[in-house]
């Protein structure tokens, strides 16, 4: 099994949007732990302001309270909404928010609402730059490999092509004609089609104008009308198929991998020889491909 590390910020398709500061800040929230001081508690576990240190379900530690308030402040702009989201007392919530504002993890707008602070935005940027998709995806790929006993790929969009980041080989006595670092067209590959499914109709047209639809095999889609219909089907199904469109005798089913903003920048495919698996058998593995791709997406910070 081979993999390469690719900085997440360096490979972006031309028709994808840039992550917002709010989305970046939410992705970094889980990395901000007990470095922010909170109010001391008395010996019986209650806060010094007289409020209980327990939520409705279980005892909550000081560091857990801080994380609860930080996450709530990044997703709810009003104080009352933050209180409801955390389940903490108003006094406790206010005290933690005051500290977060003082430490610049949260900012206070003119209208009194809460915004991501400069400290959390800086941390989010650093975290996003250090994401190693290969390291994150590899354990999930290994699990899938044990189930399907077919070659599993993970690829990333790079301009108008897909570059393989991971190729995990099965225990079969053959290997796919692919390699890590190899670039393949988007219109003729399963991973490429999943990425294209995230483009707007206008973005799809711009892609075709830039990259064209070069012939690869007799099954390759070579017209804009044909590609539009294919991508519409990918959007409907949630997965893509490569029916010997890129390499004769090789088929695959692929599913999209989303980053923390929900943008489809990556994809996962299960590849096999068409001599070993029929088209129906390949498509029957779509559920496993989607499940694994969604698990990787969740590990990257995507939430439905």
Secondary structure by P-SEA (a helix, b strand, c coil): cbbbbbccccccccccccccaaaaaaaacccccccccccccccccccccccccccccccccaaaaaaaaaaaaaccccaaaaaaaacccaaaaaaaaaaaaaaccbbbcccccccccaaaaaaaaaaaaaccccccaaaaaaaaaaccccbbbbbbbcccbbbbcbbbbccccccccccccbbbbccccaaaaaaaaaccaaaaaaaaaacccccccccccccaaaaaaaaaaaaaaccccccccccccccbbbbbbbccccccccbbbbbbbcccccaaaaaaaaaaaaaaaaaaaaaacccc
